Amino acid sequence: MSVKIEESWKVALATEFAQPYFQGITAFLKKELTSGKTIFPPGPLIFNAFNTTPFEQVKVVILGQDPYIKPGEAMGLSFSVPRGVAIPPSLRNIYKELESDLRCPIAKHGDLTKWAEQGVFLLNAALSVERGLSNSHAKCGWHTFTDAVIKKLSDERSGLVFMLWGNFAKQKAALIDPFKHLVLEAAHPSPLAGGAFNGSHHFSKANEFLAANGQATIDWCLGEV
């Protein structure tokens, strides 16, 4: 797997790409593909979050666990699906919170590229998955890589907002300096959380923090006015 990644990330993560564990990720994916397994997202989209949001442009980090496991859904941005694909339940709940928090009209699509282009880094802890099998690539080395990504952002940037939704994401708080950044924690937006994500107001809190630190806020609204 040749790593085609935006230049600022290539520089920031050069040490990680040279590590034996990353070579192990490459070997694992090649083995999976040669054995006839289907991997999501498609190869060119594995680093989509990095390619859409350069290192120096990151303002907000939203952490997901791993890509969607159904055909046509995973696009390399956490929680996002391409236009024309049914909006997943967790994303529907995110949209409901946006409507409540910022009065954003409910979007009719699930493509979050607009966020990514404004500096919202939509990172999954594992960047790939086998079709139909959640967390199937969780132990291939991706978590080591994305932990390093989170720590690199924490160490070398300041004034970022990290949104950690659900117990898995909350564990990543240990990698983040809370004196330099805003760390927001909430229940996962999945329906399985029983609506506990509702009322978290993370989107307005993020914009308030960005504005207070002299940064442009995020236009979170994706639906038509």
Protein Blocks (a to p, Z undefined) as FASTA:
>chain_A
ZZdddfklmmmmmmmmmpmklmmmmmmmmmmmmnopacdddfklmmmmmmmmgfklpmbd
cddfbdcfbehkagoighiacehiacdfklmmmmmmmmmmnopacdfbfbfklmmmnopa
cddfblbdcehiahklmmnommmmmmmmmmmmmmmmghiacddedjklmmmmmmpcfklp
ccdddddfbfklnommgonlmmmmmmmmmmmnopacddfbfbdZZ
